[in-house]
Amino acid sequence: MNTEVIATELLAALDANTTIGTITGRAPSFDVDAAYRVSAEILRRRRARGETPIGRKVGFTNRTIWAEYGVSTPMWAHVYDSTVTYFDEPQGSLAIGHLAQPRIEPEIVLHFKGAPRATEDENELLSSIDWIAHGYEIVQCHFPNWKFMAADTIADFGLHGALVVGPKRPVDGLAEVVRKLRTFTITLAKNGTVEAQGGGSNVLDSPLLVAAHLLNLLQHQQGFDPVQAGELVTTGTLTPALPIRAGETWTTELLGIELPGLRLHLE
């Protein structure tokens, strides 16, 4: 299977909300490098059909879920104007009927006011960020029963389905952001019942270090631009990713950081 064939098959599955056999199951030599070539081709085609990339998602940053998914390192993909929804208030609704086997992931979203330099210095990274937000990424999977190899997930849009970005909080108005992003905790509830807990330390020790990982990775990849001013980066699930259905209402409560919880009704 070549890059163009795989991209065509995955875009068809995306548009029809269907599942397909894993790529690695049919082409055992399909690896991470090949998967990112598919990702680059999908980016080209989505741009051609009118979708604009506005940032990146970084997935598998939560080490506590690596065993569940059989992975051992993060991956990334683009997010688009067609897949991102902004809430001015800490509540709203989202339609999910077009998504395949959706799951919910509470996350921290970073927005870059300037093109960041690749560094692991959290304070330096923060100086390139103008706002942060709490949000939900709704991930989806076009392989049956969420069974795959790491390369499959990269090609499959990084498992990205939709991103809800809650109220933006300017970094300049927050104190001790570096420390709080490492230490805050979060509770995730469905219809009022707590389903999971987590925190900033779950995602590579801090959402800022997730961004650092992405910037370093992009330095060594061909075919992709570095993160630019105006892009957002969503940094991975703070809790286990949980299956969702239309009709449910999911809420979060964050402690230790000045970000509001987010109430999301699924339609």
C-alpha positions as CSV (number, residue, x, y, z in Angstrom):
1,M,0.0,0.0,0.0
2,N,1.4,3.4,-0.9
3,T,0.9,6.8,0.8
4,E,-1.8,8.0,-1.6
5,V,-3.9,4.8,-1.3
6,I,-3.8,4.9,2.4
7,A,-4.7,8.6,2.5
8,T,-7.6,8.0,0.2
9,E,-8.9,5.1,2.3
10,L,-8.7,7.0,5.6
11,L,-10.3,10.2,4.3
12,A,-13.2,8.0,2.9
13,A,-13.6,6.4,6.4
14,L,-13.5,9.8,8.0
15,D,-16.2,11.2,5.7
16,A,-18.4,8.1,5.9
17,N,-17.9,7.5,9.6
18,T,-16.8,3.9,9.0
19,T,-14.1,1.6,10.3
20,I,-11.4,-0.2,8.2
21,G,-8.8,-2.8,8.9
22,T,-5.6,-1.6,10.4
23,I,-2.9,-0.6,8.0
24,T,-0.2,-2.5,9.9
25,G,-2.4,-5.6,9.7
26,R,-2.3,-5.5,6.0
27,A,1.2,-4.0,5.5
28,P,3.4,-5.1,8.4
29,S,6.2,-2.9,7.2
30,F,4.1,0.2,7.7
31,D,6.0,2.2,10.3
32,V,5.9,5.6,12.1
33,D,7.9,7.3,9.3
34,A,5.5,6.0,6.7
35,A,2.5,7.1,8.9
36,Y,3.8,10.6,9.0
37,R,4.1,10.6,5.2
38,V,0.4,9.7,5.1
39,S,-0.3,12.5,7.6
40,A,1.5,15.0,5.3
41,E,-0.6,13.8,2.3
42,I,-3.8,14.1,4.3
43,L,-2.8,17.6,5.4
44,R,-2.3,18.5,1.7
45,R,-5.7,17.1,0.7
46,R,-7.6,18.6,3.6
47,R,-6.2,22.0,2.7
48,A,-7.2,21.4,-0.9
49,R,-10.8,20.8,0.1
50,G,-11.0,24.0,2.1
51,E,-9.9,23.0,5.7
52,T,-7.4,25.2,7.4
53,P,-4.9,23.8,9.9
54,I,-4.9,26.0,13.0
55,G,-2.8,24.0,15.4
56,R,-1.6,20.6,16.6
57,K,-2.8,17.8,18.9
58,V,-0.3,15.8,20.8
59,G,-1.6,12.3,21.7
60,F,-0.4,9.5,24.0
61,T,1.3,12.0,26.3
62,N,-0.4,10.4,29.4
63,R,2.0,7.6,30.3
64,T,-0.7,6.0,32.6
65,I,-2.6,4.9,29.5
66,W,0.3,3.6,27.3
67,A,-0.2,0.0,28.4
68,E,-4.0,0.2,27.5
69,Y,-3.2,1.2,23.9
70,G,0.0,-0.6,23.4
71,V,2.1,2.5,22.8
72,S,5.3,3.9,24.3
73,T,5.7,7.4,22.9
74,P,3.6,10.4,22.0
75,M,2.5,11.3,18.5
76,W,0.9,14.4,16.9
77,A,-1.4,15.5,14.1
78,H,-3.0,18.7,12.9
79,V,-6.3,20.2,14.1
80,Y,-8.4,22.3,11.7
81,D,-10.8,25.2,11.7
82,S,-13.5,22.5,10.8
83,T,-12.7,20.5,13.9
84,V,-12.2,23.1,16.6
85,T,-15.0,24.8,18.6
86,Y,-14.5,27.7,21.0
87,F,-16.7,28.3,24.0
88,D,-16.7,31.8,25.6
89,E,-18.5,30.4,28.6
90,P,-17.5,27.2,30.5
91,Q,-20.4,25.3,29.0
92,G,-21.9,24.3,25.7
93,S,-22.9,21.4,23.4
94,L,-21.2,19.5,20.6
95,A,-22.6,17.1,18.0
96,I,-20.7,13.8,17.8
97,G,-22.8,11.7,15.4
98,H,-20.2,12.1,12.7
99,L,-17.4,10.6,14.8
100,A,-16.3,7.0,14.8
101,Q,-16.2,5.3,18.3
102,P,-15.7,8.6,20.1
103,R,-14.0,9.0,23.4
104,I,-13.6,12.1,25.6
105,E,-10.3,13.5,26.8
106,P,-10.0,16.6,29.2
107,E,-6.9,18.6,28.2
108,I,-5.0,21.8,28.5
109,V,-4.7,23.9,25.4
110,L,-1.8,26.3,24.8
111,H,-1.9,29.2,22.3
112,F,1.3,30.6,20.9
113,K,1.6,34.3,20.3
114,G,5.0,33.9,18.7
115,A,6.9,31.0,17.0
116,P,8.5,29.1,19.9
117,R,12.1,27.9,19.9
118,A,12.6,24.2,20.6
119,T,13.5,24.1,24.3
120,E,12.7,22.2,27.4
121,D,12.8,25.4,29.5
122,E,9.2,25.8,30.6
123,N,9.6,29.5,31.4
124,E,10.9,30.2,28.0
125,L,8.1,28.3,26.4
126,L,5.6,30.2,28.5
127,S,7.0,33.5,27.2
128,S,5.8,32.5,23.7
129,I,2.2,31.7,24.9
130,D,-0.4,34.4,25.3
131,W,-3.3,32.3,26.6
132,I,-4.1,28.8,28.0
133,A,-7.5,27.1,28.3
134,H,-9.1,23.9,29.5
135,G,-10.8,21.9,26.8
136,Y,-12.0,18.5,25.6
137,E,-10.5,16.6,22.7
138,I,-13.0,14.1,21.3
139,V,-10.9,11.4,19.8
140,Q,-12.1,8.9,17.3
141,C,-10.8,5.7,15.8
142,H,-11.4,4.2,12.4
143,F,-10.1,0.8,13.3
144,P,-12.5,-1.7,15.0
145,N,-12.6,-1.8,18.8
146,W,-9.7,0.7,19.2
147,K,-7.2,-2.0,18.3
148,F,-4.1,-0.7,16.4
149,M,-0.4,-0.2,16.3
150,A,1.2,3.2,16.9
151,A,1.7,3.8,13.2
152,D,-2.0,3.3,12.5
153,T,-2.9,6.0,14.9
154,I,-0.6,8.6,13.3
155,A,-2.1,8.0,9.9
156,D,-5.6,8.0,11.3
157,F,-5.6,11.7,11.8
158,G,-3.8,11.2,15.1
159,L,-7.1,9.9,16.3
160,H,-8.4,13.5,16.3
161,G,-12.1,14.1,15.9
162,A,-13.0,17.4,17.5
163,L,-11.6,19.9,20.0
164,V,-13.6,22.1,22.3
165,V,-11.6,25.0,23.7
166,G,-13.1,26.5,26.9
167,P,-12.7,30.2,28.1
168,K,-9.2,31.6,27.3
169,R,-7.2,32.8,30.3
170,P,-4.4,35.3,29.4
171,V,-1.1,34.0,30.8
172,D,-0.2,37.5,32.0
173,G,-3.1,37.4,34.4
174,L,-2.0,34.2,36.1
175,A,0.6,33.6,38.8
176,E,3.0,30.7,39.0
177,V,1.8,29.2,35.7
178,V,4.7,26.8,35.3
179,R,4.2,25.3,38.8
180,K,0.5,25.1,38.5
181,L,0.5,23.4,35.1
182,R,2.6,20.6,36.8
183,T,0.6,20.2,39.9
184,F,-3.1,21.0,39.3
185,T,-5.6,18.1,39.5
186,I,-8.8,17.4,37.6
187,T,-12.0,15.4,38.1
188,L,-14.1,14.2,35.2
189,A,-17.8,13.3,35.7
190,K,-20.5,11.9,33.4
191,N,-24.1,13.0,34.2
192,G,-22.9,14.0,37.7
193,T,-21.0,10.8,38.5
194,V,-17.2,11.0,38.8
195,E,-15.6,8.7,36.2
196,A,-11.9,9.6,36.3
197,Q,-9.3,11.8,37.9
198,G,-5.9,13.1,36.8
199,G,-3.7,16.1,36.6
200,G,-1.1,18.1,34.8
201,S,1.8,15.8,35.8
202,N,0.2,13.0,33.9
203,V,1.1,14.5,30.5
204,L,4.9,14.2,30.3
205,D,5.1,15.9,33.7
206,S,3.5,19.1,32.4
207,P,1.5,20.4,29.4
208,L,4.5,22.8,28.7
209,L,6.8,19.8,28.4
210,V,4.3,18.2,25.9
211,A,4.8,21.3,23.8
212,A,8.6,20.9,24.2
213,H,8.4,17.3,23.0
214,L,6.4,18.4,19.9
215,L,8.8,21.2,19.0
216,N,11.8,18.8,19.3
217,L,10.1,16.2,17.2
218,L,9.2,18.7,14.4
219,Q,12.9,19.6,14.2
220,H,13.6,16.1,12.9
221,Q,10.7,15.6,10.6
222,Q,10.4,16.5,7.0
223,G,7.3,17.7,5.3
224,F,5.9,19.7,8.2
225,D,6.2,23.4,9.2
226,P,7.3,24.3,12.8
227,V,4.7,25.7,15.1
228,Q,3.9,29.2,14.1
229,A,2.5,32.3,15.9
230,G,-1.3,31.9,16.2
231,E,-1.3,28.1,16.5
232,L,-2.8,26.2,19.4
233,V,-1.4,23.0,20.8
234,T,-3.6,20.7,22.8
235,T,-1.5,18.6,25.1
236,G,-3.1,15.2,25.7
237,T,-5.6,13.7,28.0
238,L,-5.2,14.4,31.7
239,T,-7.3,11.3,32.6
240,P,-8.1,8.0,30.9
241,A,-10.0,8.5,27.7
242,L,-13.6,7.4,28.1
243,P,-16.3,6.3,25.6
244,I,-19.1,8.8,25.0
245,R,-22.6,8.8,23.6
246,A,-25.0,11.5,22.5
247,G,-27.3,12.6,25.3
248,E,-24.6,12.6,28.0
249,T,-23.3,15.6,29.9
250,W,-19.7,15.7,30.9
251,T,-18.2,18.0,33.5
252,T,-14.8,18.7,34.9
253,E,-13.5,20.4,38.1
254,L,-9.9,21.7,38.2
255,L,-8.1,22.4,41.5
256,G,-4.8,24.3,41.8
257,I,-5.1,26.4,38.7
258,E,-7.3,29.3,37.7
259,L,-9.1,27.6,34.9
260,P,-12.9,26.9,35.1
261,G,-14.3,23.4,34.8
262,L,-16.1,22.7,31.5
263,R,-19.7,21.4,31.1
264,L,-20.2,19.7,27.7
265,H,-23.5,18.3,26.5
266,L,-23.2,15.8,23.7
267,E,-25.7,15.7,20.9
